[in-house]
């Protein structure tokens, strides 16, 4: 279902899309929140959306696990809120402390369980053999905390598979124990990661009744009916389900990107839609960015070339009349690492410089890119930085001429929207949120002033080269036209303003269902 239908339904309830929504109390429950716990875009979304909702006058609180690897330097006023939260688990209970602190103005509660399971003292957010049980406990603890502390939000907004059991627990247990009026919005950021566990998770959480819950219409994993699928659980039980772009919402229903959940989404299609993520323009904005040497905007776009010069000096690249093509992000299958590699060679063979910033979680890819780094270490037109460095990322967005995003799949993508704000022309594959935010300069049906990049369709070398060839051709042959394209980019508005309103319309809709 497209979101304008929800906007219309909310309007019929008396809440207009462009009007002022009545103040609401919303609790976000997530495994990440930037900048204290971030492994990808999820943390940025939780923080950015929460702030947008607060700016609009709503009360927002965020519940997170208290990982031992939190960025505690980003938490202000961390204090113990409670030392005696007892969370039922198997036949007994696990005692938890709950901490409170402000994360750049956001009100955050951190749940710290005290047990031999040591759920969140692993030195990592994810990647443990018992991840499913860790986050099942977190979902149960979040609800228990809300129940015992008399928090009764109108909407509980859950994120990704880690909190997929929360709506099940709410509507099968906590609804009858003191939380009858709470509604759940459930956002899936990536359908590839679903989270599964055996029937023991039903015993642990107190849900029990495996015969009931492991039914194909409830929690049973489509490919392994004896296991609980957390992502499916959230879809089945939530009042409304969103994902992070319109195009991705279509892809997960109609292509293999649903990873086995296409039928479930079809069954629940009346409560499913896409809402594009936003970009925090207080952080990613060349007019105010303190991490770039020279600030600039549409009126003084020529200053961007001073940032290009500074980037070259920082990375030991030679100065000269050449464009810089950049890649920023993980180096893995999702991101099209094979095409990132090809971009390097194509750039050097066609009069461009290439800059890469990112690490690979895949050992084989990691070795391959380190091999490339050693091979091109002294090349004056190439630099690979195989780690993540946020300050350097800001410099690359500001200094590069183009940014390549050749993803195999991309639920939303933030890098292309950040690049647009910096006047760095994105070259993207037409999937997911990339197709929703980048419109081809030569082939789009949109008016010229709305065209903002280059798009290719097939995840292969000819497709990529077709877009790179056109982009480089414009840069070299028609520099004034390239400048107009940069200005089109910078006029794009991919802030949280529109997505924030869409989420509020969803909240209003489920409150009045």
C-alpha positions as CSV (number, residue, x, y, z in Angstrom):
1,X,0.0,0.0,0.0
2,X,1.3,3.4,-0.9
3,X,1.5,5.9,1.9
4,X,-0.7,8.5,0.3
5,X,-3.6,6.1,1.1
6,X,-2.6,6.2,4.8
7,X,-2.4,10.0,4.5
8,X,-6.0,10.1,3.2
9,X,-7.2,7.8,5.9
10,X,-5.6,9.9,8.6
11,X,-7.2,13.0,7.0
12,X,-10.6,11.3,7.2
13,X,-10.0,10.8,10.9
14,X,-9.6,14.6,11.1
15,X,-5.8,14.8,10.9
16,X,-4.6,16.4,7.7
17,X,-1.3,15.6,6.1
18,X,-0.1,19.2,6.2
19,X,-1.9,20.2,9.4
20,X,-0.8,20.0,13.0
21,X,-1.0,16.6,14.6
22,X,-2.2,16.4,18.1
23,X,0.7,15.8,20.5
24,X,1.6,12.2,21.0
25,X,3.8,10.1,23.3
26,X,5.9,7.7,21.2
27,X,8.5,5.2,22.4
28,X,11.1,3.9,20.0
29,X,12.5,0.4,20.7
30,X,15.6,-0.4,18.7
31,X,19.0,-2.1,18.8
32,X,20.8,1.1,17.6
33,X,20.6,4.8,17.9
34,X,23.2,7.2,16.5
35,X,25.7,8.1,17.7
36,X,25.9,5.9,20.8
37,X,25.2,2.6,19.0
38,X,25.7,2.5,15.2
39,X,26.5,-0.3,12.8
40,X,24.6,1.0,9.8
41,X,21.7,3.2,8.7
42,X,19.3,1.9,11.4
43,X,20.9,4.0,14.1
44,X,20.8,7.2,12.0
45,X,17.1,6.6,11.3
46,X,16.1,6.1,14.9
47,X,17.9,9.3,15.9
48,X,16.9,11.4,13.0
49,X,13.2,10.4,13.1
50,X,13.0,10.9,16.8
51,X,14.4,14.4,16.6
52,X,12.0,15.3,13.8
53,X,9.0,14.1,15.9
54,X,10.3,16.1,18.9
55,X,10.7,19.2,16.8
56,X,7.0,18.8,15.8
57,X,6.0,18.9,19.5
58,X,5.7,15.2,20.3
59,X,7.2,13.4,23.3
60,X,9.7,10.7,22.2
61,X,11.7,8.3,24.3
62,X,14.1,5.6,23.0
63,X,14.8,2.2,24.6
64,X,18.1,0.6,23.8
65,X,20.2,-2.3,25.2
66,X,23.0,-1.1,27.5
67,X,25.9,-2.6,25.4
68,X,29.3,-2.5,27.0
69,X,30.6,-1.0,23.7
70,X,28.2,2.0,23.7
71,X,29.8,5.4,22.9
72,X,29.4,6.5,26.5
73,X,31.1,9.8,25.6
74,X,28.0,10.7,23.6
75,X,25.6,10.2,26.5
76,X,25.0,13.2,28.8
77,X,23.9,12.8,32.4
78,X,23.8,9.0,32.5
79,X,22.1,7.9,35.7
80,X,20.5,4.8,37.1
81,X,16.7,5.0,36.7
82,X,15.9,1.7,38.3
83,X,17.9,-1.2,39.8
84,X,15.1,-3.7,40.3
85,X,13.4,-4.3,37.0
86,X,12.6,-8.1,37.1
87,X,11.9,-9.5,33.7
88,X,10.2,-12.9,33.6
89,X,12.4,-15.4,31.7
90,X,11.9,-19.1,31.4
91,X,10.5,-20.2,34.8
92,X,12.2,-17.4,36.8
93,X,13.2,-13.8,36.2
94,X,16.3,-11.8,35.3
95,X,17.0,-8.6,37.3
96,X,17.9,-5.6,35.3
97,X,19.1,-2.1,35.8
98,X,17.6,0.7,33.7
99,X,19.8,3.7,32.9
100,X,18.7,7.1,31.6
101,X,20.7,9.7,29.6
102,X,20.4,12.3,26.9
103,X,22.0,11.5,23.5
104,X,22.3,14.8,21.8
105,X,19.0,15.9,23.3
106,X,17.2,12.6,22.8
107,X,15.8,10.9,25.9
108,X,17.2,7.4,26.0
109,X,16.7,4.5,28.4
110,X,19.3,1.7,28.4
111,X,18.4,-1.8,29.7
112,X,21.2,-3.7,31.5
113,X,20.4,-7.3,32.4
114,X,22.3,-9.0,35.2
115,X,22.6,-12.7,34.4
116,X,25.1,-15.3,33.5
117,X,23.9,-15.0,29.9
118,X,25.7,-11.6,29.8
119,X,23.4,-10.6,26.9
120,X,24.9,-7.2,26.1
121,X,28.5,-7.4,27.4
122,X,30.0,-8.9,24.3
123,X,32.1,-6.1,22.9
124,X,29.8,-6.1,19.9
125,X,26.2,-5.3,18.9
126,X,25.6,-8.3,16.7
127,X,27.3,-11.5,15.5
128,X,26.8,-13.8,18.5
129,X,25.4,-17.3,18.2
130,X,22.5,-16.4,20.6
131,X,21.6,-13.1,19.0
132,X,18.0,-14.2,18.6
133,X,17.6,-14.9,22.3
134,X,19.5,-11.8,23.3
135,X,17.1,-9.6,21.4
136,X,14.0,-11.6,22.4
137,X,15.0,-10.8,26.0
138,X,15.4,-7.1,25.1
139,X,11.9,-7.0,23.6
140,X,10.4,-8.6,26.7
141,X,12.5,-6.3,29.0
142,X,11.4,-3.2,27.1
143,X,7.7,-4.0,27.5
144,X,8.2,-5.0,31.2
145,X,9.9,-1.6,31.8
146,X,7.1,0.3,30.2
147,X,4.5,-1.7,32.2
148,X,6.3,-1.4,35.6
149,X,7.1,2.3,35.1
150,X,3.6,3.2,34.0
151,X,4.7,4.4,30.6
152,X,1.7,4.2,28.2
153,X,2.8,5.6,24.9
154,X,0.1,5.9,22.2
155,X,2.6,4.3,19.7
156,X,5.5,2.0,20.2
157,X,7.7,2.2,17.1
158,X,9.8,-1.0,16.7
159,X,12.7,-1.4,14.3
160,X,14.0,-4.5,12.4
161,X,14.0,-8.1,13.4
162,X,15.6,-7.5,16.8
163,X,12.2,-6.2,18.1
164,X,10.0,-8.4,16.0
165,X,8.7,-10.3,19.0
166,X,7.6,-7.1,20.8
167,X,4.2,-6.7,19.1
168,X,3.6,-10.5,19.7
169,X,4.3,-10.1,23.4
170,X,2.2,-6.9,23.6
171,X,-0.9,-8.3,21.9
172,X,-0.7,-11.8,23.3
173,X,0.3,-11.0,26.9
174,X,0.8,-7.4,28.0
175,X,-2.4,-6.2,26.4
176,X,-4.2,-8.2,29.1
177,X,-1.8,-7.2,31.9
178,X,-2.2,-3.4,31.8
179,X,-1.3,-2.2,28.3
180,X,-4.5,-2.5,26.3
181,X,-4.4,0.6,24.2
182,X,-0.8,0.7,22.8
183,X,-0.4,0.5,19.1
184,X,2.7,-0.7,17.2
185,X,4.4,0.7,14.1
186,X,7.0,-1.7,12.9
187,X,9.8,-0.6,10.4
188,X,11.8,-3.1,8.5
189,X,15.1,-1.7,7.4
190,X,16.4,-4.8,5.6
191,X,14.5,-7.9,4.7
192,X,17.7,-9.9,4.3
193,X,18.2,-10.2,8.1
194,X,15.2,-11.9,9.7
195,X,16.3,-13.5,13.0
196,X,15.1,-17.0,13.8
197,X,15.0,-19.2,16.9
198,X,13.7,-22.6,18.0
199,X,10.6,-23.1,20.1
200,X,12.7,-22.5,23.2
201,X,12.2,-18.7,22.6
202,X,8.5,-19.2,23.2
203,X,9.2,-20.9,26.6
204,X,11.8,-18.2,27.5
205,X,9.5,-15.3,26.8
206,X,6.4,-16.9,28.4
207,X,4.5,-17.1,25.2
208,X,4.4,-20.9,25.3
209,X,1.9,-22.7,23.1
210,X,4.2,-23.8,20.3
211,X,1.3,-25.4,18.5
212,X,-0.5,-22.1,18.3
213,X,2.5,-19.8,17.5
214,X,4.3,-22.0,15.1
215,X,1.3,-21.9,12.8
216,X,2.0,-20.8,9.2
217,X,-0.2,-17.7,9.7
218,X,1.6,-16.6,12.8
219,X,5.3,-16.9,13.7
220,X,6.5,-20.0,11.8
221,X,9.5,-19.4,9.5
222,X,8.4,-20.0,5.9
223,X,11.4,-22.2,5.1
224,X,11.7,-23.9,8.4
225,X,8.3,-24.2,10.1
226,X,9.7,-25.5,13.3
227,X,11.4,-22.1,14.0
228,X,10.1,-18.7,15.0
229,X,10.9,-16.0,12.4
230,X,11.2,-12.7,14.3
231,X,10.7,-10.4,11.2
232,X,7.6,-12.3,10.2
233,X,6.3,-12.1,13.7
234,X,6.5,-8.3,13.7
235,X,4.8,-8.1,10.3
236,X,1.9,-10.3,11.4
237,X,1.3,-8.7,14.8
238,X,2.1,-5.0,14.3
239,X,-0.7,-2.5,13.5
240,X,1.2,-1.1,10.6
241,X,4.4,-2.1,8.9
242,X,6.7,0.2,7.0
243,X,9.9,-0.2,5.0
244,X,12.4,2.5,4.0
245,X,11.4,3.4,0.5
246,X,8.4,3.0,-1.9
247,X,10.5,1.1,-4.5
248,X,11.9,-1.3,-1.8
249,X,8.3,-1.9,-0.5
250,X,7.4,-3.0,-4.1
251,X,10.6,-5.1,-4.4
252,X,10.1,-7.1,-1.2
253,X,6.5,-8.0,-2.2
254,X,7.1,-8.9,-5.9
255,X,10.8,-10.0,-6.2
256,X,13.2,-12.2,-4.4
257,X,14.2,-9.2,-2.2
258,X,11.4,-10.4,0.2
259,X,13.7,-13.3,1.1
260,X,10.7,-15.7,1.6
261,X,8.3,-13.2,3.1
262,X,6.5,-12.1,-0.1
263,X,3.4,-14.1,0.7
264,X,3.2,-12.8,4.3
265,X,3.4,-9.2,2.9
266,X,0.7,-10.0,0.4
267,X,-1.6,-11.3,3.2
268,X,-0.9,-8.1,5.2
269,X,-0.7,-5.7,2.3
270,X,-3.4,-3.5,3.7
271,X,-1.1,-2.4,6.5
272,X,2.2,-2.2,4.6
273,X,3.9,0.7,2.9
274,X,7.1,2.5,2.1
275,X,8.4,5.7,3.8
276,X,11.8,6.9,2.6
277,X,14.4,7.7,5.2
278,X,15.6,11.2,5.7
279,X,19.0,12.9,6.1
280,X,20.0,15.0,9.1
281,X,20.9,18.3,7.5
282,X,22.2,19.6,10.8
283,X,25.0,17.1,10.3
284,X,25.2,16.6,6.5
285,X,25.1,20.0,5.0
286,X,28.0,21.9,3.4
287,X,26.7,25.2,4.6
288,X,27.2,24.3,8.3
289,X,29.5,21.3,8.2
290,X,32.4,21.9,10.6
291,X,34.3,18.8,9.4
292,X,35.1,20.3,6.0
293,X,37.7,22.9,5.4
294,X,35.5,25.3,3.4
295,X,31.7,25.7,3.8
296,X,29.6,26.4,0.7
297,X,26.1,26.4,-0.7
298,X,24.2,27.0,-3.9
299,X,25.2,30.7,-4.0
300,X,28.9,30.0,-3.7
301,X,29.2,26.5,-5.1
302,X,32.6,27.4,-6.6
303,X,34.0,27.1,-3.0
304,X,33.5,23.3,-3.4
305,X,36.6,23.2,-5.5
306,X,38.6,24.4,-2.5
307,X,37.4,21.3,-0.6
308,X,38.4,19.2,-3.7
309,X,41.9,20.7,-3.4
310,X,42.0,20.0,0.3
311,X,40.8,16.4,-0.2
312,X,43.6,15.8,-2.7
313,X,46.1,17.2,-0.3
314,X,44.8,15.0,2.5
315,X,45.0,11.8,0.4
316,X,48.2,12.7,-1.5
317,X,46.5,12.9,-4.9
318,X,47.8,15.1,-7.6
319,X,46.1,18.4,-8.4
320,X,44.9,19.0,-11.9
321,X,41.9,19.1,-14.2
322,X,40.4,15.7,-13.4
323,X,37.1,14.7,-11.8
324,X,37.2,12.7,-8.5
325,X,34.8,9.7,-8.4
326,X,34.2,8.4,-4.8
327,X,32.8,5.4,-3.0
328,X,31.8,5.6,0.6
329,X,30.3,2.6,2.4
330,X,30.7,-1.1,3.2
331,X,32.4,-3.3,0.7
332,X,30.2,-6.3,0.5
333,X,27.7,-8.1,-1.8
334,X,24.8,-5.8,-1.0
335,X,26.8,-2.8,-2.0
336,X,28.1,-4.3,-5.3
337,X,31.7,-4.5,-4.3
338,X,32.7,-6.1,-7.7
339,X,31.4,-2.9,-9.4
340,X,33.2,-0.7,-6.9
341,X,36.4,-2.5,-7.9
342,X,35.6,-2.0,-11.6
343,X,35.0,1.7,-11.0
344,X,38.6,2.1,-9.8
345,X,40.0,0.7,-13.0
346,X,37.5,2.5,-15.2
347,X,38.2,5.8,-13.5
348,X,42.0,5.5,-13.9
349,X,41.6,4.5,-17.6
350,X,39.3,7.3,-18.4
351,X,41.0,10.4,-17.0
352,X,39.5,10.4,-13.5
353,X,40.7,10.0,-9.9
354,X,39.2,7.4,-7.6
355,X,38.7,7.5,-3.8
356,X,37.3,4.7,-1.7
357,X,36.4,4.9,2.0
358,X,35.0,1.8,3.7
359,X,35.8,-1.6,5.2
360,X,34.6,-5.1,4.3
361,X,33.1,-7.6,6.8
362,X,33.8,-10.4,4.2
363,X,37.3,-11.8,4.7
364,X,37.8,-12.6,1.0
365,X,36.7,-9.2,-0.1
366,X,38.8,-7.6,2.6
367,X,41.9,-9.4,1.3
368,X,41.0,-8.4,-2.3
369,X,40.7,-4.7,-1.5
370,X,43.8,-4.7,0.7
371,X,45.6,-6.2,-2.3
372,X,44.3,-3.3,-4.4
373,X,45.4,-0.8,-1.8
374,X,49.0,-2.1,-1.9
375,X,48.9,-2.2,-5.7
376,X,47.8,1.4,-6.0
377,X,49.4,2.8,-2.8
378,X,51.7,5.2,-4.7
379,X,49.3,6.0,-7.6
380,X,48.8,9.8,-7.8
381,X,45.1,9.3,-8.9
382,X,43.9,6.7,-6.5
383,X,43.4,6.3,-2.8
384,X,41.8,3.5,-0.8
385,X,41.0,4.0,2.9
386,X,39.9,0.6,4.1
387,X,38.2,1.7,7.4
388,X,35.5,4.1,8.3
389,X,36.3,7.6,9.3
390,X,33.4,10.0,9.7
391,X,35.5,13.2,9.4
392,X,37.1,11.9,6.2
393,X,33.6,10.9,4.9
394,X,32.5,14.6,5.2
395,X,35.6,15.7,3.3
396,X,35.0,13.2,0.5
397,X,31.3,14.2,0.1
398,X,32.5,17.8,-0.1
399,X,35.5,17.3,-2.4
400,X,34.4,14.6,-4.8
401,X,32.7,15.4,-8.1
402,X,30.7,12.1,-8.3
403,X,29.7,9.3,-6.0
404,X,29.1,5.8,-7.2
405,X,26.5,3.5,-5.5
406,X,26.3,0.3,-7.5
407,X,24.3,-1.7,-5.1
408,X,22.8,-5.2,-5.8
409,X,20.0,-4.2,-3.5
410,X,19.5,-1.0,-1.4
411,X,16.4,-0.6,0.9
412,X,16.9,3.1,1.1
413,X,20.5,4.3,1.0
414,X,21.7,7.5,2.7
415,X,25.0,8.1,0.9
416,X,23.3,9.2,-2.4
417,X,21.1,11.6,-0.6
418,X,24.0,13.0,1.4
419,X,26.0,13.4,-1.9
420,X,23.2,15.4,-3.4
421,X,23.3,17.9,-0.6
422,X,27.0,18.4,-1.2
423,X,26.6,18.8,-5.0
424,X,28.3,15.5,-5.6
425,X,26.6,13.8,-8.6
426,X,25.4,10.3,-7.7
427,X,25.8,7.4,-10.1
428,X,23.5,4.7,-8.9
429,X,21.8,1.4,-9.8
430,X,18.0,1.7,-10.1
431,X,17.1,-0.4,-7.0
432,X,15.2,0.4,-3.8
433,X,15.7,3.9,-2.4
434,X,18.3,4.7,-5.0
435,X,15.6,4.6,-7.7
436,X,13.3,6.7,-5.5
437,X,15.9,9.5,-5.0
438,X,18.1,9.7,-8.1
439,X,16.7,10.5,-11.5
440,X,18.8,10.1,-14.6
441,X,19.9,13.4,-16.3
442,X,19.5,12.0,-19.8
443,X,16.6,9.5,-19.6
444,X,14.3,10.5,-16.8
445,X,10.7,11.6,-17.6
446,X,11.0,14.3,-14.9
447,X,11.5,18.0,-15.7
448,X,15.2,18.8,-16.2
449,X,15.5,20.7,-12.9
450,X,14.4,17.5,-11.0
451,X,17.1,15.3,-12.7
452,X,20.0,14.9,-10.4
453,X,22.4,12.1,-11.4
454,X,23.0,9.0,-13.5
455,X,21.2,5.7,-13.3
456,X,22.0,2.2,-14.6
457,X,19.8,-0.9,-14.3
458,X,21.8,-4.1,-14.6
459,X,24.3,-5.1,-11.9
460,X,27.0,-5.6,-14.4
461,X,30.0,-3.9,-15.9
462,X,28.3,-2.7,-19.1
463,X,25.5,-1.1,-17.1
464,X,27.9,0.6,-14.8
465,X,30.2,1.8,-17.6
466,X,27.2,3.3,-19.5
467,X,26.5,5.6,-16.6
468,X,30.1,6.4,-15.9
469,X,30.8,7.2,-19.5
470,X,27.9,9.7,-19.7
471,X,28.9,11.3,-16.4
472,X,32.5,11.7,-17.4
473,X,31.5,12.9,-20.8
474,X,29.4,15.7,-19.4
475,X,32.1,16.7,-16.9
476,X,34.8,17.0,-19.6
477,X,32.8,18.2,-22.5
478,X,30.0,20.4,-21.1
479,X,31.3,21.7,-17.7
480,X,28.5,24.3,-17.4
481,X,25.9,21.6,-17.9
482,X,27.6,19.6,-15.2
483,X,27.5,22.7,-12.9
484,X,23.7,22.9,-13.5
485,X,23.4,19.3,-12.5
486,X,25.3,20.0,-9.3
487,X,22.9,22.8,-8.5
488,X,19.9,20.5,-9.2
489,X,21.4,18.1,-6.6
490,X,21.8,20.8,-3.9
491,X,18.2,21.9,-4.3
492,X,16.9,18.4,-3.5
493,X,15.1,18.1,-0.1
494,X,15.7,14.7,1.4
495,X,15.4,16.0,5.0
496,X,13.2,14.3,7.6
497,X,10.4,16.8,7.0
498,X,8.3,14.8,4.6
499,X,9.0,11.3,6.1
500,X,8.3,12.6,9.6
501,X,4.8,13.7,8.5
502,X,4.2,10.3,6.8
503,X,5.1,8.5,10.0
504,X,2.8,10.8,12.0
505,X,0.0,10.0,9.6
506,X,0.6,6.3,10.2
507,X,0.6,6.9,13.9
508,X,-2.7,8.7,13.7
509,X,-4.2,6.0,11.5
510,X,-3.3,3.2,13.9
511,X,-4.4,5.1,17.0
512,X,-7.9,5.4,15.6
513,X,-8.2,2.0,14.1
